[in-house]
Amino acid sequence: MTQTTTLFQRLGGTAGVTAIASDVVDAHLVNPLIKQRFLESDPAALKDLVRDFVSAGTGGQAQYGGRDMRAAHLGLNINERELVAAIDDILGVLDRHGVDSGSRAEMLAILYSFQDEELFL
Ligand code: HEM
């Protein structure tokens, strides 16, 4: 079947992506496996960056003004357990927002592709 909507639209457009980005950052901040990584972060600023990153990467209109993935995570020595924890947060948020399973799988594939590009591990 031909996919006629962008992933951005299936995430709920601007309103959906904004809410998802906010909830993802909130989930990271309470996730015992990764919350210590964000002690120095300004949550509101990070939410805006994540919103624009997701929008720009899924077919939305936002201009992402943050660092690229490699620069943002350089030197953090993120391990696989942390990456899985972050992805679990994201998939949980997508589920709670009613994003369909095909779109969640698409998001998962994109997130894993960052790992393949050796952006984290
Ligand atoms: C799952 C894939 C991930 C994506 C798509 C992602 C995306 C982003 C984005 C868009 C930023 C903002 C860039 C900037 O500050 O200019 C960022 C920053 C950051 N990310 Fe990730 N990230 C991912 C995984 C992780 C993981 C696994 C960790 C560690 C547990 C992590 C830790 C951080 C930290 C510490 C920052 C800087 C926060 C700050 O400066 O306030 N990220 N990430």
Backbone and ligand atoms as CSV (ligand in chain L), in Angstrom:
chain,resi,resn,atom,element,x,y,z
A,1,MET,N,N,0.844,-1.190,0.000
A,1,MET,CA,C,0.000,0.000,0.000
A,1,MET,C,C,0.885,1.247,0.000
A,2,THR,N,N,0.491,2.209,-0.777
A,2,THR,CA,C,1.277,3.444,-0.841
A,2,THR,C,C,0.997,4.300,0.395
A,3,GLN,N,N,2.086,4.754,1.034
A,3,GLN,CA,C,1.934,5.621,2.207
A,3,GLN,C,C,1.724,7.049,1.722
A,4,THR,N,N,0.588,7.652,2.057
A,4,THR,CA,C,0.290,8.974,1.518
A,4,THR,C,C,0.467,10.086,2.537
A,5,THR,N,N,0.719,9.740,3.787
A,5,THR,CA,C,0.941,10.789,4.782
A,5,THR,C,C,2.384,10.736,5.252
A,6,THR,N,N,2.919,11.908,5.622
A,6,THR,CA,C,4.275,11.926,6.174
A,6,THR,C,C,4.243,11.398,7.608
A,7,LEU,N,N,5.410,10.958,8.060
A,7,LEU,CA,C,5.511,10.535,9.464
A,7,LEU,C,C,5.126,11.708,10.374
A,8,PHE,N,N,5.521,12.900,9.997
A,8,PHE,CA,C,5.158,14.103,10.766
A,8,PHE,C,C,3.643,14.188,10.970
A,9,GLN,N,N,2.898,13.975,9.913
A,9,GLN,CA,C,1.428,14.017,10.026
A,9,GLN,C,C,0.924,12.913,10.929
A,10,ARG,N,N,1.534,11.725,10.792
A,10,ARG,CA,C,1.069,10.591,11.610
A,10,ARG,C,C,1.460,10.741,13.075
A,11,LEU,N,N,2.418,11.609,13.369
A,11,LEU,CA,C,2.762,11.920,14.763
A,11,LEU,C,C,1.830,12.998,15.330
A,12,GLY,N,N,0.950,13.508,14.501
A,12,GLY,CA,C,-0.018,14.502,14.973
A,12,GLY,C,C,0.324,15.923,14.571
A,13,GLY,N,N,1.184,16.076,13.565
A,13,GLY,CA,C,1.517,17.417,13.087
A,13,GLY,C,C,2.241,18.230,14.149
A,14,THR,N,N,2.168,19.535,14.017
A,14,THR,CA,C,2.922,20.410,14.926
A,14,THR,C,C,2.508,20.191,16.380
A,15,ALA,N,N,1.212,20.115,16.636
A,15,ALA,CA,C,0.742,19.942,18.014
A,15,ALA,C,C,1.203,18.602,18.577
A,16,GLY,N,N,1.090,17.549,17.770
A,16,GLY,CA,C,1.490,16.229,18.232
A,16,GLY,C,C,2.979,16.147,18.503
A,17,VAL,N,N,3.762,16.646,17.564
A,17,VAL,CA,C,5.220,16.564,17.716
A,17,VAL,C,C,5.685,17.415,18.905
A,18,THR,N,N,5.057,18.563,19.109
A,18,THR,CA,C,5.420,19.409,20.247
A,18,THR,C,C,5.141,18.678,21.564
A,19,ALA,N,N,3.984,18.052,21.664
A,19,ALA,CA,C,3.623,17.335,22.891
A,19,ALA,C,C,4.513,16.107,23.083
A,20,ILE,N,N,4.796,15.407,21.986
A,20,ILE,CA,C,5.646,14.212,22.065
A,20,ILE,C,C,7.049,14.597,22.514
A,21,ALA,N,N,7.605,15.658,21.938
A,21,ALA,CA,C,8.963,16.087,22.311
A,21,ALA,C,C,9.014,16.446,23.792
A,22,SER,N,N,7.999,17.153,24.255
A,22,SER,CA,C,7.953,17.541,25.666
A,22,SER,C,C,7.902,16.305,26.564
A,23,ASP,N,N,7.047,15.359,26.211
A,23,ASP,CA,C,6.900,14.156,27.039
A,23,ASP,C,C,8.149,13.274,26.982
A,24,VAL,N,N,8.831,13.256,25.843
A,24,VAL,CA,C,10.068,12.461,25.748
A,24,VAL,C,C,11.130,13.028,26.689
A,25,VAL,N,N,11.294,14.344,26.678
A,25,VAL,CA,C,12.293,14.947,27.579
A,25,VAL,C,C,11.892,14.686,29.029
A,26,ASP,N,N,10.610,14.854,29.343
A,26,ASP,CA,C,10.158,14.582,30.715
A,26,ASP,C,C,10.442,13.128,31.107
A,27,ALA,N,N,10.223,12.203,30.181
A,27,ALA,CA,C,10.480,10.784,30.474
A,27,ALA,C,C,11.961,10.540,30.734
A,28,HIS,N,N,12.833,11.166,29.933
A,28,HIS,CA,C,14.283,11.005,30.146
A,28,HIS,C,C,14.687,11.539,31.524
A,29,LEU,N,N,14.048,12.631,31.934
A,29,LEU,CA,C,14.443,13.285,33.201
A,29,LEU,C,C,14.095,12.457,34.424
A,30,VAL,N,N,13.186,11.498,34.267
A,30,VAL,CA,C,12.839,10.628,35.409
A,30,VAL,C,C,13.273,9.183,35.185
A,31,ASN,N,N,13.900,8.904,34.061
A,31,ASN,CA,C,14.352,7.534,33.781
A,31,ASN,C,C,15.663,7.291,34.529
A,32,PRO,N,N,15.660,6.384,35.509
A,32,PRO,CA,C,16.866,6.191,36.331
A,32,PRO,C,C,18.106,5.793,35.537
A,33,LEU,N,N,17.906,5.235,34.342
A,33,LEU,CA,C,19.054,4.789,33.545
A,33,LEU,C,C,19.758,5.940,32.833
A,34,ILE,N,N,19.068,7.049,32.643
A,34,ILE,CA,C,19.679,8.132,31.861
A,34,ILE,C,C,19.502,9.531,32.456
A,35,LYS,N,N,18.693,9.673,33.514
A,35,LYS,CA,C,18.364,11.026,33.982
A,35,LYS,C,C,19.603,11.830,34.386
A,36,GLN,N,N,20.614,11.134,34.876
A,36,GLN,CA,C,21.815,11.863,35.312
A,36,GLN,C,C,22.538,12.544,34.148
A,37,ARG,N,N,22.245,12.090,32.932
A,37,ARG,CA,C,22.859,12.708,31.745
A,37,ARG,C,C,22.345,14.128,31.507
A,38,PHE,N,N,21.184,14.442,32.084
A,38,PHE,CA,C,20.520,15.699,31.766
A,38,PHE,C,C,20.500,16.681,32.925
A,39,LEU,N,N,21.370,16.450,33.912
A,39,LEU,CA,C,21.397,17.317,35.093
A,39,LEU,C,C,21.715,18.764,34.740
A,40,GLU,N,N,22.512,18.958,33.696
A,40,GLU,CA,C,22.928,20.315,33.318
A,40,GLU,C,C,21.995,20.934,32.269
A,41,SER,N,N,21.003,20.169,31.851
A,41,SER,CA,C,20.174,20.629,30.726
A,41,SER,C,C,19.101,21.614,31.165
A,42,ASP,N,N,18.746,22.493,30.248
A,42,ASP,CA,C,17.571,23.352,30.388
A,42,ASP,C,C,16.434,22.591,29.681
A,43,PRO,N,N,15.513,22.011,30.448
A,43,PRO,CA,C,14.503,21.144,29.827
A,43,PRO,C,C,13.702,21.847,28.736
A,44,ALA,N,N,13.326,23.104,28.964
A,44,ALA,CA,C,12.510,23.805,27.956
A,44,ALA,C,C,13.283,23.970,26.654
A,45,ALA,N,N,14.564,24.318,26.765
A,45,ALA,CA,C,15.384,24.491,25.562
A,45,ALA,C,C,15.563,23.154,24.843
A,46,LEU,N,N,15.764,22.081,25.625
A,46,LEU,CA,C,15.942,20.761,25.022
A,46,LEU,C,C,14.658,20.303,24.329
A,47,LYS,N,N,13.518,20.582,24.945
A,47,LYS,CA,C,12.232,20.236,24.318
A,47,LYS,C,C,12.084,20.930,22.967
A,48,ASP,N,N,12.452,22.204,22.906
A,48,ASP,CA,C,12.346,22.932,21.638
A,48,ASP,C,C,13.261,22.304,20.575
A,49,LEU,N,N,14.482,21.939,20.988
A,49,LEU,CA,C,15.409,21.335,20.033
A,49,LEU,C,C,14.901,19.987,19.539
A,50,VAL,N,N,14.398,19.175,20.476
A,50,VAL,CA,C,13.893,17.849,20.086
A,50,VAL,C,C,12.678,18.004,19.166
A,51,ARG,N,N,11.797,18.950,19.493
A,51,ARG,CA,C,10.624,19.212,18.631
A,51,ARG,C,C,11.057,19.561,17.209
A,52,ASP,N,N,12.002,20.478,17.088
A,52,ASP,CA,C,12.428,20.909,15.752
A,52,ASP,C,C,13.190,19.803,15.022
A,53,PHE,N,N,13.970,19.020,15.790
A,53,PHE,CA,C,14.715,17.910,15.190
A,53,PHE,C,C,13.753,16.884,14.600
A,54,VAL,N,N,12.732,16.530,15.381
A,54,VAL,CA,C,11.763,15.532,14.924
A,54,VAL,C,C,10.959,16.083,13.749
A,55,SER,N,N,10.533,17.327,13.859
A,55,SER,CA,C,9.760,17.941,12.772
A,55,SER,C,C,10.568,17.930,11.475
A,56,ALA,N,N,11.794,18.441,11.553
A,56,ALA,CA,C,12.629,18.540,10.353
A,56,ALA,C,C,12.921,17.165,9.761
A,57,GLY,N,N,12.998,16.141,10.626
A,57,GLY,CA,C,13.376,14.803,10.166
A,57,GLY,C,C,12.213,13.942,9.702
A,58,THR,N,N,10.987,14.409,9.907
A,58,THR,CA,C,9.839,13.565,9.582
A,58,THR,C,C,8.902,14.186,8.550
A,59,GLY,N,N,9.265,15.361,8.060
A,59,GLY,CA,C,8.428,15.965,7.029
A,59,GLY,C,C,7.726,17.242,7.449
A,60,GLY,N,N,8.032,17.738,8.649
A,60,GLY,CA,C,7.455,19.006,9.105
A,60,GLY,C,C,8.241,20.198,8.570
A,61,GLN,N,N,7.803,21.369,8.979
A,61,GLN,CA,C,8.350,22.607,8.411
A,61,GLN,C,C,9.470,23.227,9.250
A,62,ALA,N,N,9.678,22.725,10.468
A,62,ALA,CA,C,10.603,23.403,11.386
A,62,ALA,C,C,12.029,23.424,10.837
A,63,GLN,N,N,12.737,24.482,11.179
A,63,GLN,CA,C,14.171,24.563,10.902
A,63,GLN,C,C,14.880,24.136,12.174
A,64,TYR,N,N,15.670,23.070,12.109
A,64,TYR,CA,C,16.405,22.613,13.283
A,64,TYR,C,C,17.679,23.427,13.424
A,65,GLY,N,N,17.810,24.091,14.578
A,65,GLY,CA,C,18.974,24.943,14.786
A,65,GLY,C,C,19.966,24.381,15.781
A,66,GLY,N,N,19.771,23.130,16.194
A,66,GLY,CA,C,20.668,22.526,17.186
A,66,GLY,C,C,21.880,21.881,16.546
A,67,ARG,N,N,22.654,21.233,17.375
A,67,ARG,CA,C,23.843,20.525,16.894
A,67,ARG,C,C,23.418,19.258,16.153
A,68,ASP,N,N,24.283,18.786,15.254
A,68,ASP,CA,C,23.977,17.503,14.620
A,68,ASP,C,C,24.194,16.381,15.646
A,69,MET,N,N,23.710,15.198,15.318
A,69,MET,CA,C,23.721,14.090,16.283
A,69,MET,C,C,25.117,13.784,16.803
A,70,ARG,N,N,26.094,13.802,15.875
A,70,ARG,CA,C,27.438,13.450,16.309
A,70,ARG,C,C,27.986,14.500,17.274
A,71,ALA,N,N,27.804,15.765,16.929
A,71,ALA,CA,C,28.323,16.835,17.778
A,71,ALA,C,C,27.614,16.865,19.137
A,72,ALA,N,N,26.305,16.624,19.135
A,72,ALA,CA,C,25.534,16.700,20.386
A,72,ALA,C,C,25.959,15.627,21.381
A,73,HIS,N,N,26.402,14.476,20.863
A,73,HIS,CA,C,26.660,13.337,21.746
A,73,HIS,C,C,28.140,12.963,21.835
A,74,LEU,N,N,28.953,13.766,21.164
A,74,LEU,CA,C,30.395,13.495,21.147
A,74,LEU,C,C,30.970,13.518,22.561
A,75,GLY,N,N,31.737,12.506,22.874
A,75,GLY,CA,C,32.431,12.488,24.157
A,75,GLY,C,C,31.580,12.065,25.335
A,76,LEU,N,N,30.283,11.806,25.110
A,76,LEU,CA,C,29.423,11.402,26.225
A,76,LEU,C,C,29.602,9.923,26.563
A,77,ASN,N,N,30.205,9.171,25.642
A,77,ASN,CA,C,30.393,7.735,25.855
A,77,ASN,C,C,29.096,7.031,26.227
A,78,ILE,N,N,28.074,7.309,25.461
A,78,ILE,CA,C,26.773,6.688,25.679
A,78,ILE,C,C,26.897,5.202,25.382
A,79,ASN,N,N,26.340,4.381,26.287
A,79,ASN,CA,C,26.413,2.941,26.035
A,79,ASN,C,C,25.071,2.418,25.503
A,80,GLU,N,N,25.094,1.159,25.093
A,80,GLU,CA,C,23.919,0.593,24.435
A,80,GLU,C,C,22.708,0.561,25.361
A,81,ARG,N,N,22.979,0.272,26.635
A,81,ARG,CA,C,21.883,0.239,27.617
A,81,ARG,C,C,21.188,1.604,27.704
A,82,GLU,N,N,21.975,2.662,27.652
A,82,GLU,CA,C,21.402,4.008,27.699
A,82,GLU,C,C,20.618,4.317,26.423
A,83,LEU,N,N,21.170,3.890,25.293
A,83,LEU,CA,C,20.461,4.118,24.035
A,83,LEU,C,C,19.121,3.392,24.039
A,84,VAL,N,N,19.133,2.139,24.503
A,84,VAL,CA,C,17.881,1.371,24.571
A,84,VAL,C,C,16.906,2.047,25.534
A,85,ALA,N,N,17.413,2.563,26.650
A,85,ALA,CA,C,16.549,3.246,27.627
A,85,ALA,C,C,15.899,4.472,26.993
A,86,ALA,N,N,16.673,5.243,26.243
A,86,ALA,CA,C,16.134,6.444,25.596
A,86,ALA,C,C,15.084,6.062,24.551
A,87,ILE,N,N,15.380,5.024,23.769
A,87,ILE,CA,C,14.438,4.587,22.746
A,87,ILE,C,C,13.162,4.050,23.394
A,88,ASP,N,N,13.305,3.330,24.509
A,88,ASP,CA,C,12.117,2.852,25.238
A,88,ASP,C,C,11.240,4.016,25.671
A,89,ASP,N,N,11.876,5.081,26.181
A,89,ASP,CA,C,11.107,6.272,26.564
A,89,ASP,C,C,10.307,6.792,25.367
A,90,ILE,N,N,10.995,6.894,24.235
A,90,ILE,CA,C,10.358,7.465,23.039
A,90,ILE,C,C,9.184,6.598,22.588
A,91,LEU,N,N,9.408,5.267,22.505
A,91,LEU,CA,C,8.333,4.379,22.044
A,91,LEU,C,C,7.160,4.397,23.008
A,92,GLY,N,N,7.444,4.494,24.304
A,92,GLY,CA,C,6.370,4.577,25.295
A,92,GLY,C,C,5.541,5.833,25.117
A,93,VAL,N,N,6.208,6.945,24.861
A,93,VAL,CA,C,5.498,8.207,24.647
A,93,VAL,C,C,4.647,8.122,23.373
A,94,LEU,N,N,5.213,7.565,22.309
A,94,LEU,CA,C,4.449,7.437,21.061
A,94,LEU,C,C,3.197,6.594,21.280
A,95,ASP,N,N,3.359,5.519,22.041
A,95,ASP,CA,C,2.224,4.648,22.350
A,95,ASP,C,C,1.156,5.427,23.124
A,96,ARG,N,N,1.581,6.157,24.138
A,96,ARG,CA,C,0.625,6.920,24.956
A,96,ARG,C,C,-0.072,8.013,24.147
A,97,HIS,N,N,0.588,8.476,23.103
A,97,HIS,CA,C,-0.035,9.495,22.242
A,97,HIS,C,C,-0.886,8.878,21.139
A,98,GLY,N,N,-1.012,7.558,21.140
A,98,GLY,CA,C,-1.878,6.913,20.169
A,98,GLY,C,C,-1.293,6.810,18.777
A,99,VAL,N,N,0.044,6.947,18.669
A,99,VAL,CA,C,0.693,6.796,17.358
A,99,VAL,C,C,0.601,5.317,16.949
A,100,ASP,N,N,0.219,5.069,15.716
A,100,ASP,CA,C,-0.012,3.696,15.272
A,100,ASP,C,C,1.288,2.889,15.236
A,101,SER,N,N,1.134,1.564,15.287
A,101,SER,CA,C,2.309,0.697,15.433
A,101,SER,C,C,3.248,0.790,14.235
A,102,GLY,N,N,2.709,0.985,13.030
A,102,GLY,CA,C,3.575,1.116,11.857
A,102,GLY,C,C,4.454,2.348,11.954
A,103,SER,N,N,3.884,3.437,12.429
A,103,SER,CA,C,4.655,4.673,12.581
A,103,SER,C,C,5.667,4.542,13.717
A,104,ARG,N,N,5.297,3.811,14.763
A,104,ARG,CA,C,6.261,3.577,15.861
A,104,ARG,C,C,7.439,2.754,15.343
A,105,ALA,N,N,7.133,1.754,14.510
A,105,ALA,CA,C,8.208,0.927,13.944
A,105,ALA,C,C,9.110,1.766,13.042
A,106,GLU,N,N,8.510,2.689,12.303
A,106,GLU,CA,C,9.286,3.570,11.418
A,106,GLU,C,C,10.220,4.451,12.248
A,107,MET,N,N,9.698,4.976,13.338
A,107,MET,CA,C,10.513,5.802,14.231
A,107,MET,C,C,11.652,4.981,14.825
A,108,LEU,N,N,11.336,3.756,15.233
A,108,LEU,CA,C,12.366,2.878,15.800
A,108,LEU,C,C,13.482,2.646,14.793
A,109,ALA,N,N,13.116,2.419,13.543
A,109,ALA,CA,C,14.121,2.179,12.506
A,109,ALA,C,C,15.019,3.404,12.330
A,110,ILE,N,N,14.417,4.582,12.371
A,110,ILE,CA,C,15.215,5.807,12.242
A,110,ILE,C,C,16.170,5.931,13.421
A,111,LEU,N,N,15.667,5.681,14.625
A,111,LEU,CA,C,16.503,5.821,15.823
A,111,LEU,C,C,17.660,4.828,15.796
A,112,TYR,N,N,17.372,3.584,15.369
A,112,TYR,CA,C,18.452,2.605,15.283
A,112,TYR,C,C,19.454,2.960,14.202
A,113,SER,N,N,18.986,3.645,13.155
A,113,SER,CA,C,19.908,4.011,12.084
A,113,SER,C,C,20.966,4.985,12.595
A,114,PHE,N,N,20.624,5.798,13.603
A,114,PHE,CA,C,21.631,6.690,14.183
A,114,PHE,C,C,22.750,5.873,14.818
A,115,GLN,N,N,22.379,4.762,15.432
A,115,GLN,CA,C,23.386,3.890,16.031
A,115,GLN,C,C,24.287,3.308,14.946
A,116,ASP,N,N,23.664,2.890,13.833
A,116,ASP,CA,C,24.447,2.311,12.739
A,116,ASP,C,C,25.474,3.307,12.206
A,117,GLU,N,N,25.115,4.575,12.274
A,117,GLU,CA,C,26.042,5.597,11.799
A,117,GLU,C,C,27.100,5.935,12.842
A,118,GLU,N,N,27.113,5.146,13.924
A,118,GLU,CA,C,28.091,5.313,15.005
A,118,GLU,C,C,28.026,6.710,15.597
A,119,LEU,N,N,26.801,7.193,15.774
A,119,LEU,CA,C,26.633,8.511,16.365
A,119,LEU,C,C,26.645,8.456,17.888
A,120,PHE,N,N,26.471,7.260,18.443
A,120,PHE,CA,C,26.382,7.146,19.893
A,120,PHE,C,C,27.436,6.220,20.477
A,121,LEU,N,N,27.549,5.025,19.865
A,121,LEU,CA,C,28.246,3.946,20.554
A,121,LEU,C,C,29.633,3.715,19.975
L,1,HEM,C1,C,17.655,7.960,20.606
L,1,HEM,C2,C,18.265,8.784,19.796
L,1,HEM,C3,C,18.598,10.192,20.199
L,1,HEM,C4,C,18.239,11.312,19.556
L,1,HEM,C5,C,17.389,11.413,18.294
L,1,HEM,C6,C,18.780,12.417,20.297
L,1,HEM,C7,C,18.582,13.754,19.952
L,1,HEM,C8,C,19.156,14.816,20.597
L,1,HEM,C9,C,18.980,16.190,20.222
L,1,HEM,C10,C,18.126,16.685,19.048
L,1,HEM,C11,C,19.703,16.938,21.073
L,1,HEM,C12,C,19.842,18.468,21.088
L,1,HEM,C13,C,21.122,18.851,20.377
L,1,HEM,C14,C,21.726,20.111,20.943
L,1,HEM,O1,O,21.841,20.197,22.195
L,1,HEM,O2,O,22.105,21.004,20.161
L,1,HEM,C15,C,20.325,16.030,22.014
L,1,HEM,C16,C,21.136,16.420,23.057
L,1,HEM,C17,C,21.571,15.580,24.051
L,1,HEM,N1,N,21.407,14.213,24.102
L,1,HEM,FE1,FE,20.502,13.087,22.714
L,1,HEM,N2,N,19.486,11.954,21.365
L,1,HEM,C18,C,19.392,10.606,21.359
L,1,HEM,C19,C,19.941,9.739,22.290
L,1,HEM,C20,C,20.593,10.125,23.434
L,1,HEM,C21,C,21.046,9.226,24.481
L,1,HEM,C22,C,20.916,7.706,24.444
L,1,HEM,C23,C,21.598,9.994,25.447
L,1,HEM,C24,C,22.190,9.574,26.777
L,1,HEM,C25,C,21.535,8.789,27.594
L,1,HEM,C26,C,21.510,11.376,25.019
L,1,HEM,C27,C,21.979,12.458,25.720
L,1,HEM,C28,C,21.957,13.751,25.277
L,1,HEM,C29,C,22.508,14.873,26.026
L,1,HEM,C30,C,23.208,14.797,27.391
L,1,HEM,C31,C,22.277,16.015,25.255
L,1,HEM,C32,C,22.670,17.451,25.578
L,1,HEM,C33,C,21.570,18.054,26.371
L,1,HEM,C34,C,21.828,19.515,26.682
L,1,HEM,O3,O,22.780,20.117,26.153
L,1,HEM,O4,O,21.048,20.061,27.456
L,1,HEM,N3,N,20.904,11.408,23.778
L,1,HEM,N4,N,19.971,14.760,21.698
